[in-house]
């Protein structure tokens, strides 16, 4: 008896790591999707149509579209192609083998084979193929028109609702992997991807696994990367930005004159100055690059002369060039919290290529600054500690 209960307990799935909000979102999406699709289908097919306004397998499509919108099985080509193709195959099997169990089995298996071949695998497609065989006189009389209405009509309408609802609830659909180009316009992988597993390793494992996964390959790679980051977080315990940031920060304000800001950069041997308001909230950042860009210093002819002219204050009340920091600063500034773990700095300071990141406190006031050198030093120190412990 104990073994029986152990076996039963082992068969139970683990609790789903999905928040209540996400579960509610999927339920609401399915409710709205099926309801609107039914109404629109009735209008499209007419109130006197002999065919049903909805096909039952569409409920399974709704589960994929609203609960698993990133799944390869829920993408537009999978939904539309899989459903319509399966309906056509089901009609052919009915005409060849009649209304029989053999025809239903043949329809389901052939639909799967065709969906594999055309890369539009969609589980409800198998049910649609069987429905075309066993659906009754109205569906049999429709013939190949069944694939158009209600199957194609239902699928298109449901896809439209899923497109609007998922994107409105911040779930990108259709799901596409966003490949970030190298900021140096080269073929090198981002710095954080040059160690650890590679996409080639992932492909090799998936080839050996040899089963259909209900998760996008690129998303799977992202999950692995996040798992690695979590492992690093555990390894470096709770080292936060506040532990490694510089606290004595040289700042400027919107109205600080360019010559003064330039002198501060040179005097303190820094490459960036946070721009703050009187409450020490960050409103921008000014760097050497901002000076070069606005003074046209990327062209080296007359470098010194152009720089002196640019930073020098223009006498009088009218100026044709920028005079204060606020006119040349970068306004969109990436910031981090002082309690954020340093592992989360890695993509910011490596892949994105930031060199300086302002650190904010709980009141969103400037608390410090972190540079690439600060992060390297912290990771190196952590490596030394690990080596000493291992020894």
CORRADA-V44163 format. One record per backbone hydrogen bond with DSSP energy under -1.0 kcal/mol. CO is the residue of the C=O (numbers start at 1). NH is the residue of the N-H. Records with the same first field share a line. If there is no record, write none. Layout:
CO: NH  NH
This chain:
1: 5
2: 6
3: 7
4: 8
5: 9
6: 10
7: 11
16: 18
19: 23
20: 24
21: 25
22: 26
23: 27
24: 28
25: 29
26: 30
27: 31
28: 32
29: 33
30: 34
31: 35
32: 36
33: 37
34: 38
35: 39
36: 40
37: 41
38: 42
39: 43
40: 44
41: 45
42: 46
46: 49
55: 58
56: 59
57: 61
58: 62
59: 63
60: 64
61: 65
62: 66
63: 67
64: 68
68: 71
71: 74
75: 79
76: 80
77: 81
78: 82
79: 83
80: 84
81: 85
82: 86
83: 87
84: 88
85: 89
86: 90
87: 91
88: 92
89: 93
90: 94
91: 95
92: 96
93: 97
94: 98
98: 100
100: 104
101: 105
102: 106
103: 107
104: 108
105: 109
106: 110
107: 111
108: 112
109: 113
110: 114
111: 115
112: 116
113: 117
114: 118
115: 120
122: 125
123: 126
124: 128
125: 129
126: 130
127: 131
128: 132
130: 134
131: 135
136: 140
137: 141
138: 142
142: 145
143: 146
144: 147
145: 149
146: 151
147: 152
148: 153
150: 154
151: 155
152: 156
153: 157
154: 158
155: 159
156: 160
157: 161
158: 162
159: 163
160: 164
161: 165
162: 166
163: 167
164: 168
165: 169
166: 171
167: 170
182: 185
190: 193
191: 194
198: 202
199: 203
200: 204
201: 205
202: 206
203: 207
204: 208
205: 209
206: 210
216: 220
217: 221
218: 222
219: 223
220: 224
221: 225
222: 226
223: 227
224: 228
225: 229
226: 230
227: 231
228: 232
229: 233
230: 234
231: 235
232: 236
234: 237
236: 239
239: 342
240: 243
241: 245
246: 369
247: 249
252: 276
253: 256
254: 326
256: 325
257: 261
258: 262
259: 263
260: 264
261: 265
262: 266
263: 267
264: 268
265: 270
271: 288
273: 286
274: 252
275: 283  284
277: 280
280: 366
281: 277
284: 275
285: 330
286: 273
287: 291
288: 292
289: 293
290: 294
291: 295
292: 297
300: 303
302: 306
303: 307
304: 308
305: 309
306: 310
307: 311
308: 312
323: 258
324: 327
325: 328  329
330: 285
331: 333
336: 360
337: 340
338: 242
340: 241
341: 344
342: 345
343: 346
345: 349
346: 350
347: 352
348: 354
355: 372
357: 370
358: 336
359: 367  368
360: 338
361: 364
365: 361
368: 359
369: 246
370: 357
371: 375
372: 376
373: 377
374: 378
375: 379
376: 380
377: 381
378: 382
379: 383
380: 384
381: 385
382: 386
383: 387
384: 388
385: 389
386: 390
387: 391
